[in-house]
């Protein structure tokens, strides 16, 4: 059963005036996808890909320019109020009042959803236990660490027991331990029956958490499937090869490598080539011998199985790691 269904969803914004004219910018360019009930669905892509805009449309915070969608069984255009009753939303910035405690934030959120004081108190206590907020729940939120704030944000998004929870870049800025803890909380949500839709630009987060994911770039979905299925589309192994870029040596290396029968694909990255080959353990020594025979200096070499970054590279011609780092 699908909890989200979209067809050709688009969003255009008016940009700043250019020579006296307002220009239209299409941030989301015809997104069509389905999200199944009970799964963790990842939306992976670099900053500016259109992920957050799509999420904000699906969570009724932005009106689509065109296209259709159903969320938790309701029409996005005509039944937005019904959708809001059934979803939770955690933004990148978070929504907690930093001058109040976790208890006060959760009580207010529960009452905004229409709970009476007794019900709000009960739900607050449940969430404090579930997300292990008890050791700092009565302190002001401005004193919390990054991980503690994100756990409170997650609790605020869960106050109404949502069927569907939207998480926008939930672990940005967190240390590795806090990220791992938040991942565990997201898995618990799925186990409890909540569908989770999360945007991220972290490859490891999408790979580890998502049951299925869509890779987005330039406002469109360029690939969709389970992490393993997407990686299996790239057969063989990946050799990363850095060649000294001087006196035309990099161009010469590209020409030589492209002509080898054992190199199925080659992509020229910012500081290294990505070579897709069969039987990498056997092929790598042959590549190094070739470079040495051509008098080309290698300054970096590695051998690995395909990753989600290789999927992104194949679909867009760019590395997601390099794009997200800029």
C-alpha positions, 0 to 999 in steps of 0.5 A: 500500500502506498502512503505517498503517490505523486505524478509530475509534481512541479514547483516554480519560484520567481527569482530576483529581477534580472534587467527589470524582469522577474525570472521563473526558476523551476526547482522541482521538475516533474517528480513522480514516485510512490512511497510504501507504507511502513518503509524508510524512504530516502531522498538523496542528493546534493544541496540545491537538488530540490529535495527540501522543496519536494518534501515541503510540498508533500508536507503541505508547507508549499503549494505545488505549481502543478502535478498531483499527489496523494499523501496518507490517502488524501489529495494534496491540493484539496485535503491539506488539512487532513494530511496535516493531522496524519503527518509529522515534520522535522525541518533542518533548522528544528522547531524547538523554543530554545528558551523552554525545556523539552517538557514545556516544548512537548506539552505545548506541541501536544496541546496545539494538536488538540490534546487536553492537559492530561493527554498532553502530559501522558504523551510528553512522558512517553516521548521523553522515555522513548527518546531518552530525554529524561536526563535533560528534559527540564533544562532549557533547550538552549543548553542542549548539545546538537544531538540532544536538540535533534532528539527533541526535534524528533520528539516534537515531530512525533507528538501526534503519533503520525502515520508518516514522518518527514525528516529534512536532513536530520543529522546535519552537523551532528557528531558520529555518535549522535548520528548513529543514535538518531539512526537507531531512533529512526529504525525504531519508528519504522518498527513501530509502524511509522513511515519515514521520509527523509532527505539527506546528502550523506551517502552512508546515511541513505545506504544504511537507513533507507529501505528504498531511495530516490536520487535527485539532481537538478530538480528531477529523480535520476534513479530509484530503488533499494540501495543494493539494487542501485549499486548492482546496476554497476557491475564489476569493481571501481578503480580510483586512479589519481594521475599527476595533472601536469604537461598534459599527462592527465589527458594522455592517461585518459586517452590510454585508459579509454582504449583498454578492453578491460575498462568498461567505463571511465569518468574524469573527476576533479582529482582522479579517474573512476574506472569501472572494470571486471575482476578488479584484483586482476585488472589493477596490476595491469593498469599500474603497469600500463601507467608505468610503461607510459611514464605516467605518475600515479599519486592515488589508487584504490579498489572498491565495490560500487557505492551510491556515489558511483550510481550518482556519478553514472547518472549525472557525470558528477560525484555526489561527494564532490558536489556536496562538499562545494 
